[in-house]
Amino acid sequence: MSNNEKSGSLDIFRVAAAVLVIMIHTSPLENISADADFFLTRILARVAVPFFFTVTGMFTNFGRPRKTLIKLSGMYLLVTALYIPFGIISGYFKGFTFWKAVRMLLFDGYFYHLWYFPACILGIIIVHFLKKTTAKKALIIAALLYLLGLLGDGYYGLAAGVPPLKAFYGALFNVFSYTRNGLFFAPIFLLLGSNIGRLEFNGKNAAAGGIVSFALMTAEAFILRQFKLPRHDSMYIFLVPSAFFLIAFLKTLKARQRPVLRKLSMWVYIIHPAVIIALRGASKIISNDFFEKRALLLFVLTTLCSVGFALFAAYAALTFGKLRGALCSPRARTWAEIDAEALRSNAEYLQSLCPENSRLMAVVKANAYGHGAVLTARELNKVGIRAFCTATAAEGAELRRHGVKGEILVLGYTHPPQFPLLKFFGLSQTVVDHDYAKTLNGYGKFHVHIGVDTGMRRLGIRSENYSEIKRIFEMKNLKVDGMFTHLSSDETTAPSDRAFTEKQAEKFFGTADKLAADGHFPKLHLLASCGLLNYPHLGGDYVRAGIALYGGVEREGLTPVLSLKTRVTSVRNVYGGEPVGYGLDCAANGNMRVAALAVGYADGLPRALSDGVGAVLINGKRAPMIGKICMDQTIVDVTEIDVKQGDIAVIIGNSGRERITVFDIARQAGTIPNDILSGLGSRVVRVIK
């Protein structure tokens, strides 16, 4: 059975579970039979919330729960805001204290049904750490937490009879209202969900286990009620196996996934208390106790109104989702695939070449040479790289806004009005000359690296002007973390280039030696990609790896990270002598088939590849570019290729046994790979492969 079929039954039961929650909050049978209502709302309906927790556990990555926690927190805050007007009307905020706010947000929830959200958030955090132990230990700890919760809930009468336990739970209830929360209740069900997803079940056995467990839970609930033991009646011993076997049984049923039912159940759960309040308020026009005597009617109307609103909300959400998906579809036109494994492999290889005690400083300027700065920096963070450099403060700020960790050095000039970016986002700034250092010092405290000009003649203080370099260390507002230079002739090891490079290194380390003699020891870096590959012996504390990190240097051990692809937008016949594209420079030699591609020079495709210079790969075969490359379109010859509209054309990368590299394109265009990659347009979507 496919995963699609296995989870479809869960989607269906979500709606039933949401209706069970409405039963809890309306007690539909209380006017008919107290025992029947107790069975319906305090036993049968109690499986609903454990079901939700268990299903959440099935689909949560507890190793990396950050996305799930952010999503739940955002939803919790949004729904809390939705119910604030009800709190204002009811006077909930009278006597509101800081501790009451903390208690509400972390445990109880702002409205009585919203406790689920903080419970789920706290429970996921607990299970995340439990997962770091063995499976057996995690289950034992979660079970012990649940047992502690039982004594504060269904079995509270037992705890209340033991003074120390009564005092213990009394202290707990000063922190939260119920033990049915994220500390005691949620972890066991989340943990069961994380394990149950990997198990296979026999339908008959699961059903039998569920029936027996539920029968025992029913007996347990009535016994506890008879002896008046519960403080609250949401936690039972046999609730755990009942929830387990329920999920197990549902997993054995065939049903296709129904995302709309997930949205529907969520909105029913969220909105039904507002519906109850609205109905009770409206009923006062007829009689103050109208629904007190007609609880079943309240349940029916609440369910119908909640489902109706939920259907509208779910439909609107799915429609919006489709629109957003259409707008954000990464492979709809032209896109770049970023091979995360190749990026990691390149980083590991370059680190292995680094001198002892040197670390990579990943260069992610110019959108990481066209690869997507945020995408690549996040991947590099995962493999332990904690130093980056950008060309501008805005580039550094963009990384920080997306959670990139570590030092970020701005290699270029930052205009004073942008100095707040350096401070707010914790960026290090390059000192481009002595006057600039004085300007920075006058604006407040900054972390800086000093640029030293040893021969590039671009930025930095000339190495012979040591007194200017030394004075920067004496400026009270500047914390000098590093010093660097840029090697201008390190791309080859030709004698003249080698001599100049070695001279640059001599000047740089001579300056560093003078600083050391004066008691200053900044981190040093002079090697970039080619410097590391050709002159690794020069050393340094950092190596600024740029184009090599992305496989843009032809060297064994490095793998190209980026593939560039586009779509065939049209296929048509062209007859002999007919012109193709702009102008009359290109005409068909005979009858041929041509395809238009959704890529042009505005996307970064060099116009120099026009008129048969370049080619793309379609279905494993080469299709020459004919005519002039346009801003948004390119025409290729597909006479010998079976092509249809919507097919993928590979500009850089592999198709079948054929391959086109960025080096091929750079040679055809008369430029370097850096130029091709960093020139990729902003509308080229970057996606992790």
Secondary structure, DSSP 8 states (H G I E B T S, - for coil): --HHHHHHHHHHHHHHHHHHHHHHHH-TTTTT-HHHHHHHHHTGGGGHHHHHHHHHHHT--TTS-HHHHHHHHHHHHHHHHHHHHHHHHHTTTTT--HHHHHHIIIII-SSTTTTHHHHHHHHHHHHHHHTTS-HHHHHHHHHHHHHHHHHTTTTHHHHHTSHHHHHHHHHHHHH-S-S-STTTTHHHHHHHHHHHTT----HHHHHHHHHHHHHHHHHHHHHHHHTT--SSSS--TTHHHHHHHHHHHHHTS-----HHHHHHHHHHHHHHHHHHHHHHHHHTTT-TTTTTS-HHHHHHHHHHHHHHHHHHHHHHHHHHHHHHHHHH-TTSSEEEEE-HHHHHHHHHHHHHHS-TT-EEEEE-HHHHHTT-HHHHHHHHHHTT--EEEESSHHHHHHHHHTT--SEEEE-S---GGGHHHHHHTT-EEEE-SHHHHHHHHHH--EEEEEEEESS--SSSEETT-HHHHHHHHT-TTEEEEEEE---SS-S---HHHHHHHHHHHHHHHHHHHHHHHTT---EEE-EEHHHHHH-GGG--SEEEE-GGGGT-S--TT----EEEEEEEEEEEEE-TT-B-SSSSS-B-SSSEEEEEES--GGGT--GGGTTTT-EEEETTEEEEEES---SS-EEEE-TTS---TT-EEEEEEEETTEEE-HHHHHHHHTS-HHHHHHT--TTSEEEE-
